[in-house]
Amino acid sequence: MGGHMGRMAKKSMDYITGQTPENIETCNSVASFRGTPFVLTRSSSQYFDEDGHLAHEFYKETPDRNASGKVKLKRITKGLRKQGEIKLDIPRLNVNFPIIIYEG
């Protein structure tokens, strides 16, 4: 296992430093990657309600039928719309980018 990881690290360093890789398969995996290695947007996990408020989840107070004066919180799931795509301030690396980056 250690020998295999050492070969993978050497191939990655050869590519990063600009040396010609010994194995043509490594070149093909990098060449076959389509697009940019950076992610510029992400899908939001927050929602807008009817009033335009933004949050991860919304609750509504409803009176408890059994106890007088007490209220329960009921989660709202209808009438919400997703925030959509968010532009990232700092670009992230794509998780599918086929190169190991290591700083020692």
Backbone torsions as a table, in degrees:
resi	resn	phi	psi	omega
1	MET	NA	-42.3	-178.4
2	GLY	-66.1	-37.2	178.5
3	GLY	-65.6	-38.6	179.4
4	HIS	-65.1	-44.2	179.8
5	MET	-66.6	-34.3	177.5
6	GLY	-64.9	-40.3	177.3
7	ARG	-65.4	-39.9	179.6
8	MET	-64.5	-41.6	179.9
9	ALA	-65.5	-39.2	179.3
10	LYS	-65.3	-43.0	178.5
11	LYS	-61.8	-41.2	178.9
12	SER	-65.3	-42.9	179.5
13	MET	-66.7	-36.3	176.4
14	ASP	-60.2	-41.8	-179.9
15	TYR	-67.2	-44.9	-177.3
16	ILE	-65.4	-40.2	-178.3
17	THR	-82.0	-6.8	176.7
18	GLY	92.6	3.0	177.3
19	GLN	-74.9	153.5	179.9
20	THR	-73.2	124.7	179.3
21	PRO	-70.3	146.9	-179.3
22	GLU	-76.7	-28.4	-176.0
23	ASN	-104.7	121.9	-177.4
24	ILE	-67.8	-21.9	-179.3
25	GLU	-64.3	-36.7	177.6
26	THR	-63.4	-41.3	178.6
27	CYS	-63.0	-40.4	-178.4
28	ASN	-66.1	-37.2	-178.9
29	SER	-67.7	-38.1	177.6
30	VAL	-71.9	-41.1	-179.4
31	ALA	-68.3	-30.6	-178.3
32	SER	-78.7	-12.6	178.5
33	PHE	-69.9	122.0	-177.6
34	ARG	-100.2	141.4	176.6
35	GLY	95.4	-171.2	-178.9
36	THR	-87.9	149.1	177.4
37	PRO	-75.4	-3.0	-176.8
38	PHE	-105.9	146.7	174.5
39	VAL	-105.5	122.6	-175.8
40	LEU	-102.5	-20.7	179.1
41	THR	-134.4	162.9	175.3
42	ARG	-143.4	159.2	178.2
43	SER	-81.7	133.5	-177.4
44	SER	-79.0	152.9	176.3
45	SER	-106.2	9.4	-178.2
46	GLN	-104.6	162.6	-176.8
47	TYR	-128.5	154.3	170.7
48	PHE	-101.9	139.4	173.5
49	ASP	-96.3	-172.3	-177.9
50	GLU	-64.0	-28.4	-179.1
51	ASP	-83.9	-7.8	-179.2
52	GLY	92.5	7.5	177.4
53	HIS	-77.1	146.3	-177.2
54	LEU	-112.7	128.1	178.6
55	ALA	-162.8	169.3	176.6
56	HIS	-75.0	-37.4	178.2
57	GLU	-152.6	154.4	-177.1
58	PHE	-122.9	146.3	179.0
59	TYR	-129.8	152.2	178.8
60	LYS	-125.8	137.0	177.7
61	GLU	-81.1	127.0	175.9
62	THR	-125.7	140.5	-179.8
63	PRO	-67.6	141.5	178.2
64	ASP	-79.4	130.0	-176.8
65	ARG	-72.2	-32.5	-174.8
66	ASN	-82.5	-37.1	-176.6
67	ALA	-109.5	133.0	-179.3
68	SER	-78.6	133.7	176.5
69	GLY	84.8	-9.6	179.9
70	LYS	-92.9	152.9	178.4
71	VAL	-126.9	152.9	175.0
72	LYS	-114.0	152.9	174.0
73	LEU	-97.3	123.7	179.6
74	LYS	-111.7	130.1	-178.1
75	ARG	-74.6	133.1	179.0
76	ILE	-92.8	127.9	178.3
77	THR	-122.1	-11.9	-178.4
78	LYS	-104.9	149.9	178.6
79	GLY	81.2	12.5	178.8
80	LEU	-102.9	148.0	174.9
81	ARG	-131.5	143.0	-176.7
82	LYS	-66.7	152.5	178.8
83	GLN	-70.3	-34.2	178.1
84	GLY	101.8	-151.9	-178.6
85	GLU	-81.9	138.6	178.8
86	ILE	-116.3	132.4	176.2
87	LYS	-77.5	130.1	179.5
88	LEU	-82.3	138.6	177.3
89	ASP	-67.7	-41.4	179.4
90	ILE	-117.0	122.2	179.9
91	PRO	-62.4	142.5	177.8
92	ARG	-104.9	159.8	174.9
93	LEU	-79.8	140.3	176.8
94	ASN	-66.8	135.0	-178.4
95	VAL	-69.0	-19.5	-179.8
96	ASN	-91.2	3.0	-179.9
97	PHE	-69.1	124.9	-168.2
98	PRO	-84.8	35.8	180.0
99	ILE	-128.7	136.9	176.9
100	ILE	-88.7	128.0	178.8
101	ILE	-108.2	127.0	-177.1
102	TYR	-139.8	133.1	174.5
103	GLU	-123.7	117.6	-173.6
104	GLY	-108.1	NA	NA
